[in-house]
Amino acid sequence: MRFSLLLRDTRELWKEWELRLLILLSLLVQLSLATQGSRRKSISKWSNQFLVWTTYLLAESVAIVTLGVLSNRLANVKEMKGTFDPKSQITAFWASFLLIHLGGPDTITAFALADNELWLRQLARLCVQVGLACYIYYMALSGSTLSMIAKGIILVGFIKYAEKTLCLYLASKDRFRDSLRSLPNFGPIYPRQMEQYLLRKEEGYQVEVDEVMEFSAAEDLSVSGQASDKKTLLKAYELFKIFKLLFVGLILNSGDLAASKRVFMDQYMDSVNAFGIVEIELGFMYDLLYTKALLLNRAWGIIRWVIGLSVPCAVLLLFSLQDKKDYPKVDICITFLLVSVTILLEIYSLLLVISSDWVDRWQLQKPERSMISSAITSLRFFPNKRWSNSVAQFSLLKFSIRKGSRIVPKYQLLTKFDMKVEKHFYIGQKEFKNNVKEWIFHHMKETVRDLESTSRSKSMLESIKLRASDILKRSNYKELDWSTEKEFDQSILIWHIATELCYYKDRGMKLGENSEDLVSSKMSKLVSRYMLYLLVFHPSMLPTGIGVQQYEDTLVDAQTFLEEKQAVLPKKEGRISSVIKFPQKLFKNEAHDHTGDYGCNNAHKSRQSRDLCEVCQLLLKVRTPRHLPTWKMRGNKSMSVLFDACFLAHRLTDVPRKWDMIGQVWASMLMSAACQSKGYEHCESLSRGGELLSHVWLLMAHVGIALPEQTPGARRITGLIMN
């Protein structure tokens, strides 16, 4: 009996608070999405991306469910009572705010590029949900004291929802590509020309055909009379208008490519400015694809801001002046909260726009001391971070040491899922510092000069792809070119493990004696781990292959090797078991120095680094005779390249200035991957904080490595000359 009463009371309580809790949940999700959505292009951590993805999906779902619950409740009230009491009317007023929630914040319209392709489905939802909101209005609010202010909020909600749908349509792949494509060029009408030719011939004229070559004028990329930062922004915008064609696979004008190359190959262009320009361009592209910037950075934006701020403020004032004694106090508080948060989110969105590069560019075109410009400058409260400014890192050997810690150890069917989840916890981040920019830009310019100085019997793409092999041949180590002539993803795996082995072998020995080797080794390790990260987590950004399968086989091979060492060597080297055992026994000692003879006498900054160093020393002890390469012993049973990398690492120990050569190989691999990547993949990467590969890809286009064989040449124009 008591349970039945408790159950009935619980149902009554839920019926009383269901709609209120749903509307508050919708409001909370909107707040989270507005703040996280504006930061996601500068945050690359997968946990933050997961939070944005969750709130993005919840935002629309919760608002739709709430509208459905509200309309169903009002229909029941009308059926039972025939009229609506003030309590039902104030809840019906909330439907207009749900339209604003469905429109979403200005800082995020799409989570991924695939969302833009669903604009037609969004249009259908727009029609249905706006129709439902209007139905609720006419059913419950028509003629009431809330009808006038409800109309204003419905107008704002419809505008924001329509903006979101339109932005999805404009950013969809085909529509965006069509907007960038120039109008078709119609040639001369051949029958009409032949008639003129024959007619002039019959009249006795001597008619000749003349051919003129038409060259398109290059864009003027020079910016004068501006400070350094302003010059960078204006130059970036002018370049963005040209090079955004690459993102949708369109070809560039040869004159524009030449002009861009002159700018970036100039001796006064340093790496910081070069990457700064690319950073701004990618920020512009992100805004076009994932936010409402395409609409709000026009004259319409001013109209929208005026409506979006003035109408809710007027509603707040009118609702405050109304007689509210018939409304429940809880519902009054919720209504005030809805209006206030709507105003605050609109102000927050406006301040973000004022702090953006779009407004900076607009401001530079206005008089220096204008009143509007001064007002805008005083309203900049938020820093404008354009991307995460970090380089993801992933080490195969480090992951193989820690792989024993299973999330779901007893269920073999979930092993794949377990590995997919677990590996995300071993992604590291390194700041993209100026010395890394300098290193990459230096190698890029060297590559351009080499390609210009040599006769090109091959295409630019083929020359870039073969550059790693050419580096080995020029260094008189042609016997190592097998490692670069394999499939691209296989070469990445081999060179990644070999670089790890060489780095920890030389750590504390030769690297401290030569500053150039120290820089090259750190850069090589950074690029090596980044390329493996792309191979494992974003293989679509690299040339197609079977790299994921080879990675998994190599990972299993490394784990098997460690388990064998665990079984064979625990007594000979007492501490080796603590290196190989799973995490629960791995880190017993607090000190980060070695306790056995592992060839490295220096202390490490972390336990993980120490244990990785010891594993590398174990792998370096594996014998790899020159006359018996590992691939002959392995056959076709496994695609692992673990011991191929050991073979390469042993050969590299004999190379003088090996880190300079290793650095050149990794720089060429990075550029080769960028050169073979597609613009669509770089558009996708912008939504997760940006990728170094995207910056390298666009910078390569600026220095002239943009597949110029695809660039159209001069157009021929023919005409008739009469003598």
Secondary structure as UniProt FT lines:
FT   HELIX           2..39
FT   HELIX           40..42
FT   HELIX           46..81
FT   HELIX           86..103
FT   TURN            106..107
FT   HELIX           113..116
FT   TURN            117..118
FT   HELIX           119..136
FT   HELIX           137..141
FT   TURN            142..143
FT   TURN            145..146
FT   HELIX           147..171
FT   HELIX           173..180
FT   HELIX           190..202
FT   TURN            203..204
FT   STRAND          207..214
FT   HELIX           228..243
FT   HELIX           244..248
FT   HELIX           254..264
FT   TURN            267..268
FT   HELIX           271..290
FT   HELIX           293..296
FT   HELIX           299..321
FT   TURN            325..326
FT   HELIX           329..354
FT   HELIX           357..364
FT   TURN            368..369
FT   HELIX           371..378
FT   STRAND          390..393
FT   HELIX           396..402
FT   TURN            403..404
FT   TURN            409..410
FT   HELIX           412..414
FT   HELIX           415..422
FT   HELIX           423..426
FT   STRAND          428..431
FT   HELIX           434..453
FT   HELIX           460..465
FT   HELIX           467..474
FT   TURN            475..476
FT   HELIX           478..483
FT   HELIX           488..506
FT   TURN            507..513
FT   HELIX           515..537
FT   HELIX           539..541
FT   HELIX           547..568
FT   TURN            570..572
FT   TURN            574..575
FT   HELIX           576..580
FT   HELIX           583..586
FT   HELIX           607..620
FT   TURN            626..627
FT   HELIX           630..634
FT   TURN            635..636
FT   HELIX           642..652
FT   TURN            653..654
FT   TURN            656..657
FT   HELIX           658..676
FT   HELIX           679..685
FT   HELIX           686..688
FT   HELIX           692..702
FT   TURN            703..704
FT   HELIX           708..710
FT   STRAND          715..722
//
